[in-house]
């Protein structure tokens, strides 16, 4: 048994079938299957036995109101029922646009995602130690009363609030997504129980998270330049993220693992391999007794699926850089992607789980943001 997977830390996986058929619409970046692919690949690799898989809890309106306003919850529920939003509702809550469209499960799907974060937090809050993977729960942009960046409810915020409600006093949130974890940072800017750390592409939407921005003192931001490589990720982890984590001594940690920082993703200009994210998660896992790992962005179905199944393997002390089983390769070959890169995908997207590492020089801009985070 791996050192991290003691009897108290045998990882649990929270999934759900709603994600299998649900889509934001054929032209939206989230037209692709992601959570279902991670589940299917984990099972096909033999890494997800039934006894550690949990069907997700669906968050109630009362539970969602721990963070979100009742008016917003009602508006989102009504928009799903009517499959439309009026002009005033669209403007007030940022609904019905290309970014946050009206679609069939636009209330139920984020209620499931938020429910998985709440379920994970309750499991962790009731134990002295534990590991939970909830890949649907990385919706880090949503605000109290409006949708933002494909996120309708903020699952990480709801999960962290649940951990705090269990009496924990030091919760760390580490965001590895290509986009700044703005909704989570804003929610806890004035709460000295929660430290947020975000590594994200500089100059990328939502254009927040400057290196000097401390959000009331409880945030550290590492905006990195386009072309950010594996060597640079290792540098910011070793020079900033891990020392900050050790100094904070978290009782619980939430790690957001958006796969949009990977080189093949269409919505960022970062150049990481999936091994860089796996290494980051592996380095963080021992630094808190309770860890919730969530997903996030990622808009290439092959890179997301391969990355997220690898994260689950890392949580179990398994080296994911192995050839897929025949069953896992079949899962990968069955994926489709309605973009140019998906019309003739490279063979290694089917026949490998681990990317080739993408090392490179550690640029001064990267060293600067790491130094600023520690200042």
C-alpha positions as CSV (number, residue, x, y, z in Angstrom):
1,X,0.0,0.0,0.0
2,X,1.3,3.4,-1.0
3,X,2.4,5.7,1.9
4,X,-0.4,8.1,1.1
5,X,-3.1,5.5,1.1
6,X,-3.3,4.4,4.7
7,X,-6.6,2.9,5.8
8,X,-7.8,6.5,6.6
9,X,-6.7,7.8,3.3
10,X,-7.9,5.2,0.8
11,X,-9.2,7.5,-2.0
12,X,-12.9,7.8,-2.9
13,X,-14.2,8.8,-6.3
14,X,-17.4,10.8,-6.6
15,X,-19.0,10.6,-10.0
16,X,-22.4,10.7,-11.7
17,X,-24.1,9.7,-14.9
18,X,-25.6,13.2,-15.6
19,X,-22.4,14.3,-17.2
20,X,-22.5,11.5,-19.8
21,X,-25.2,12.9,-22.0
22,X,-25.3,16.5,-20.8
23,X,-23.7,19.2,-23.1
24,X,-23.7,23.0,-23.1
25,X,-24.5,22.9,-26.8
26,X,-22.7,21.7,-30.0
27,X,-20.6,24.9,-30.5
28,X,-19.7,25.4,-26.8
29,X,-16.2,24.3,-25.5
30,X,-18.1,22.0,-23.1
31,X,-19.7,20.0,-25.8
32,X,-17.2,17.3,-25.0
33,X,-17.5,14.4,-22.5
34,X,-15.0,14.9,-19.6
35,X,-16.2,13.4,-16.2
36,X,-17.7,10.4,-17.9
37,X,-14.4,9.8,-19.8
38,X,-12.4,10.0,-16.5
39,X,-14.8,7.4,-15.0
40,X,-14.7,5.1,-18.0
41,X,-10.9,5.3,-18.3
42,X,-10.4,4.7,-14.5
43,X,-12.6,1.6,-14.7
44,X,-11.0,0.4,-18.0
45,X,-7.5,0.6,-16.4
46,X,-8.7,-1.4,-13.4
47,X,-8.2,1.5,-11.0
48,X,-11.8,2.2,-9.9
49,X,-13.3,-0.7,-8.0
50,X,-17.0,-0.4,-7.1
51,X,-16.3,-0.1,-3.4
52,X,-14.6,3.3,-3.7
53,X,-17.0,4.8,-6.2
54,X,-19.8,7.0,-4.9
55,X,-22.8,8.4,-6.9
56,X,-22.9,12.1,-6.3
57,X,-25.2,13.9,-3.9
58,X,-27.4,16.5,-5.6
59,X,-27.2,19.8,-3.7
60,X,-30.6,21.1,-2.5
61,X,-31.6,24.7,-2.8
62,X,-31.0,25.2,0.9
63,X,-27.4,23.9,0.5
64,X,-26.8,26.0,-2.5
65,X,-28.0,29.1,-0.6
66,X,-25.0,28.6,1.8
67,X,-23.2,30.7,-0.8
68,X,-25.6,31.7,-3.7
69,X,-28.5,34.0,-3.4
70,X,-32.1,32.6,-3.4
71,X,-33.0,34.9,-6.3
72,X,-30.2,33.5,-8.4
73,X,-30.9,29.9,-7.5
74,X,-34.6,30.4,-8.5
75,X,-33.7,32.1,-11.7
76,X,-31.4,29.3,-12.8
77,X,-34.0,26.7,-11.9
78,X,-36.7,28.6,-13.8
79,X,-34.4,29.0,-16.8
80,X,-33.9,25.2,-17.0
81,X,-37.6,24.6,-16.7
82,X,-38.5,27.1,-19.4
83,X,-35.4,26.7,-21.5
84,X,-35.2,30.5,-21.9
85,X,-34.3,33.6,-20.0
86,X,-35.8,37.0,-20.3
87,X,-33.6,40.0,-21.0
88,X,-33.6,41.3,-17.4
89,X,-32.7,37.9,-15.9
90,X,-30.0,37.4,-18.5
91,X,-28.4,40.8,-17.7
92,X,-28.7,40.4,-13.9
93,X,-27.4,36.8,-13.7
94,X,-25.2,36.6,-16.8
95,X,-27.3,33.7,-18.2
96,X,-28.3,32.8,-21.7
97,X,-25.2,34.0,-23.5
98,X,-22.6,32.0,-25.5
99,X,-20.4,31.7,-22.3
100,X,-23.2,30.5,-20.0
101,X,-25.9,29.2,-22.3
102,X,-29.4,27.9,-21.6
103,X,-29.3,24.1,-21.9
104,X,-31.3,21.1,-20.8
105,X,-29.5,20.4,-17.5
106,X,-28.3,24.0,-16.7
107,X,-29.6,23.8,-13.1
108,X,-29.4,20.0,-12.4
109,X,-25.9,19.6,-13.7
110,X,-24.2,22.3,-11.5
111,X,-26.4,21.1,-8.6
112,X,-24.8,17.7,-9.0
113,X,-21.3,19.2,-9.3
114,X,-21.8,21.3,-6.2
115,X,-23.4,18.3,-4.4
116,X,-20.2,16.3,-5.1
117,X,-18.1,19.0,-3.4
118,X,-20.5,19.1,-0.4
119,X,-20.5,15.3,-0.2
120,X,-16.7,15.2,-0.3
121,X,-16.3,17.9,2.3
122,X,-18.7,16.1,4.7
123,X,-16.7,12.9,4.3
124,X,-13.5,14.7,5.0
125,X,-14.8,16.9,7.7
126,X,-16.0,13.9,9.7
127,X,-12.6,12.1,9.5
128,X,-9.1,12.9,10.8
129,X,-7.8,12.2,7.3
130,X,-9.0,11.3,3.8
131,X,-8.7,11.7,0.1
132,X,-11.6,12.4,-2.2
133,X,-11.7,12.9,-6.0
134,X,-14.7,14.8,-7.4
135,X,-13.7,15.8,-10.9
136,X,-17.0,17.6,-11.7
137,X,-16.5,20.0,-8.8
138,X,-14.0,22.5,-10.2
139,X,-16.4,25.3,-11.2
140,X,-14.3,28.1,-9.8
141,X,-15.6,31.2,-11.6
142,X,-19.3,31.4,-10.4
143,X,-20.3,34.3,-8.2
144,X,-22.9,34.6,-5.5
145,X,-25.6,35.8,-7.9
146,X,-24.3,35.2,-11.4
147,X,-22.8,32.7,-13.7
148,X,-19.3,33.2,-15.0
149,X,-16.9,31.3,-17.2
150,X,-19.1,28.3,-17.9
151,X,-19.7,28.0,-14.1
152,X,-23.2,28.4,-12.7
153,X,-22.6,27.4,-9.1
154,X,-19.3,27.6,-7.3
155,X,-18.6,24.0,-6.2
156,X,-15.2,24.7,-4.6
157,X,-16.6,27.5,-2.5
158,X,-19.4,25.4,-1.3
159,X,-17.1,22.6,-0.4
160,X,-14.7,24.9,1.5
161,X,-17.6,26.4,3.4
162,X,-18.7,22.9,4.4
163,X,-15.2,22.2,5.7
164,X,-15.2,25.4,7.7
165,X,-18.7,24.5,9.1
166,X,-17.0,21.3,10.4
167,X,-14.8,23.4,12.5
168,X,-11.6,23.4,10.4
169,X,-9.6,26.6,10.7
170,X,-7.0,26.3,8.0
171,X,-8.1,25.3,4.5
172,X,-5.8,25.8,1.5
173,X,-7.1,26.1,-2.0
174,X,-4.6,25.5,-4.9
175,X,-5.8,26.3,-8.4
176,X,-3.8,24.8,-11.3
177,X,-6.3,25.8,-14.0
178,X,-5.1,28.0,-16.9
179,X,-7.6,30.6,-15.8
180,X,-7.4,32.5,-12.5
181,X,-9.6,31.1,-9.7
182,X,-11.3,34.4,-9.3
183,X,-14.6,33.2,-7.8
184,X,-13.0,31.3,-5.0
185,X,-10.5,34.1,-4.2
186,X,-13.2,36.6,-4.0
187,X,-15.4,34.5,-1.8
188,X,-12.7,34.1,0.9
189,X,-10.7,37.4,0.4
190,X,-11.7,38.5,4.0
191,X,-11.5,35.1,5.7
192,X,-8.1,34.3,7.3
193,X,-9.1,30.6,7.6
194,X,-8.7,30.1,3.8
195,X,-5.6,30.7,1.8
196,X,-6.0,30.6,-2.0
197,X,-3.1,30.0,-4.4
198,X,-3.6,30.3,-8.2
199,X,-1.2,29.5,-11.0
200,X,-2.7,30.8,-14.2
201,X,-1.9,32.3,-17.6
202,X,-1.1,36.0,-17.5
203,X,-3.3,38.2,-19.7
204,X,-5.9,35.5,-20.0
205,X,-9.6,35.9,-19.2
206,X,-10.8,36.8,-16.5
207,X,-7.9,39.2,-16.5
208,X,-7.6,39.1,-12.7
209,X,-5.0,37.5,-10.3
210,X,-2.1,39.8,-10.8
211,X,1.1,38.8,-8.9
212,X,0.8,41.8,-6.6
213,X,-2.9,41.1,-5.8
214,X,-3.3,39.6,-2.3
215,X,-7.1,39.9,-2.1
216,X,-7.1,41.1,1.5
217,X,-4.0,39.1,2.4
218,X,-5.3,35.6,2.0
219,X,-4.4,35.1,-1.7
220,X,-1.2,34.4,-3.6
221,X,-1.3,34.7,-7.4
222,X,1.2,33.3,-9.9
223,X,0.3,34.6,-13.4
224,X,2.7,32.9,-15.8
225,X,3.6,33.7,-19.4
226,X,2.4,31.9,-22.5
227,X,4.6,28.9,-23.3
228,X,4.8,28.0,-19.6
229,X,6.6,24.6,-19.5
230,X,7.2,21.7,-17.2
231,X,10.5,23.1,-15.8
232,X,8.7,26.3,-15.0
233,X,5.9,24.5,-13.2
234,X,8.4,22.6,-11.2
235,X,10.1,25.9,-10.3
236,X,6.9,27.7,-9.1
237,X,5.9,24.6,-7.1
238,X,9.3,24.3,-5.4
239,X,10.0,28.0,-4.9
240,X,6.5,29.2,-3.9
241,X,3.5,26.8,-3.7
242,X,5.1,24.1,-1.6
243,X,6.8,26.5,0.9
244,X,3.5,28.5,1.2
245,X,1.6,25.3,1.9
246,X,4.0,24.1,4.5
247,X,4.0,27.5,6.3
248,X,0.1,27.5,6.3
249,X,-0.1,24.0,7.7
250,X,-3.5,23.3,6.2
251,X,-5.9,21.0,8.0
252,X,-7.6,20.4,4.6
253,X,-6.7,21.2,1.0
254,X,-8.7,21.6,-2.2
255,X,-6.7,21.1,-5.4
256,X,-8.3,22.4,-8.6
257,X,-6.9,20.5,-11.5
258,X,-8.2,22.1,-14.7
259,X,-6.6,20.5,-17.7
260,X,-6.6,23.6,-19.9
261,X,-3.0,24.5,-19.0
262,X,-1.9,21.5,-21.1
263,X,-0.3,22.1,-24.5
264,X,-3.1,20.6,-26.6
265,X,-5.9,22.7,-25.1
266,X,-7.6,25.3,-27.4
267,X,-8.3,27.9,-24.7
268,X,-4.9,28.7,-23.4
269,X,-1.4,29.2,-24.6
270,X,0.4,27.3,-21.9
271,X,2.6,24.3,-22.8
272,X,2.4,21.8,-19.9
273,X,2.4,18.1,-20.2
274,X,-0.1,16.1,-18.1
275,X,2.9,14.8,-16.1
276,X,3.5,18.3,-14.8
277,X,0.0,18.4,-13.2
278,X,0.4,14.8,-11.9
279,X,3.7,15.9,-10.3
280,X,2.1,18.9,-8.7
281,X,-0.7,16.9,-7.2
282,X,1.7,14.2,-6.0
283,X,3.8,16.9,-4.2
284,X,0.8,18.5,-2.5
285,X,-1.0,15.4,-1.3
286,X,1.2,14.7,1.7
287,X,0.9,18.3,3.0
288,X,-2.6,18.1,4.4
289,X,-4.4,15.2,6.2
290,X,-7.6,15.8,4.3
291,X,-7.5,16.5,0.5
292,X,-10.3,17.1,-2.0
293,X,-9.2,17.0,-5.6
294,X,-11.5,18.6,-8.2
295,X,-11.4,19.1,-11.9
296,X,-11.9,22.4,-13.7
297,X,-11.3,23.6,-17.2
298,X,-10.0,21.5,-20.1
299,X,-11.5,21.5,-23.6
300,X,-9.7,18.7,-25.6
301,X,-11.5,15.5,-24.7
302,X,-8.4,13.3,-25.0
303,X,-6.1,15.5,-23.0
304,X,-8.7,16.0,-20.2
305,X,-9.5,12.3,-20.0
306,X,-5.9,11.2,-20.0
307,X,-4.9,13.9,-17.4
308,X,-7.8,13.2,-15.0
309,X,-7.4,9.4,-15.0
310,X,-3.8,10.0,-14.2
311,X,-4.6,12.3,-11.3
312,X,-6.8,9.5,-9.9
313,X,-3.9,7.1,-10.3
314,X,-1.6,9.4,-8.5
315,X,-4.0,9.7,-5.6
316,X,-3.9,5.9,-5.4
317,X,-0.1,5.7,-5.5
318,X,-0.2,4.3,-9.0
319,X,2.2,5.4,-11.8
320,X,-0.2,6.5,-14.6
321,X,2.5,6.7,-17.3
322,X,1.7,3.3,-18.6
323,X,0.2,2.0,-21.9
324,X,-3.6,2.0,-21.8
325,X,-5.3,-1.4,-21.5
326,X,-7.2,-2.5,-24.6
327,X,-10.4,-1.4,-22.9
328,X,-9.0,2.1,-22.1
329,X,-7.7,2.5,-25.6
330,X,-11.2,1.7,-26.9
331,X,-12.6,4.5,-24.7
332,X,-10.1,6.9,-26.1
333,X,-10.7,5.9,-29.7
334,X,-14.5,6.3,-29.2
335,X,-14.1,10.0,-28.4
336,X,-14.9,12.7,-31.0
337,X,-14.1,16.4,-31.1
338,X,-15.7,18.9,-33.5
339,X,-12.5,20.9,-34.0
340,X,-9.7,20.8,-36.5
341,X,-7.4,19.0,-34.1
342,X,-10.1,16.3,-33.6
343,X,-10.5,15.4,-37.2
344,X,-7.1,13.6,-37.4
345,X,-5.9,13.2,-33.8
346,X,-2.4,11.9,-33.3
347,X,-2.0,8.2,-32.4
348,X,-0.5,8.9,-29.0
349,X,-3.8,10.3,-27.8
350,X,-5.1,6.7,-28.1
351,X,-2.0,4.7,-27.1
352,X,-0.5,6.6,-24.2
353,X,-1.8,8.1,-20.9
354,X,1.3,10.1,-20.1
355,X,2.5,12.9,-22.3
356,X,6.2,13.4,-23.2
357,X,7.6,15.8,-20.7
358,X,7.9,19.4,-21.9
359,X,11.0,20.9,-20.2
360,X,12.5,24.2,-21.1
361,X,14.2,27.3,-19.7
362,X,12.9,28.9,-16.5
363,X,12.3,32.5,-17.7
364,X,12.8,35.5,-15.5
365,X,9.0,36.3,-15.6
366,X,8.3,33.0,-13.9
367,X,11.0,33.5,-11.3
368,X,9.6,36.9,-10.6
369,X,6.1,35.7,-9.8
370,X,7.4,33.0,-7.6
371,X,9.5,35.5,-5.7
372,X,6.6,37.9,-5.4
373,X,4.4,35.1,-4.0
374,X,6.9,34.6,-1.2
375,X,7.5,38.3,-0.4
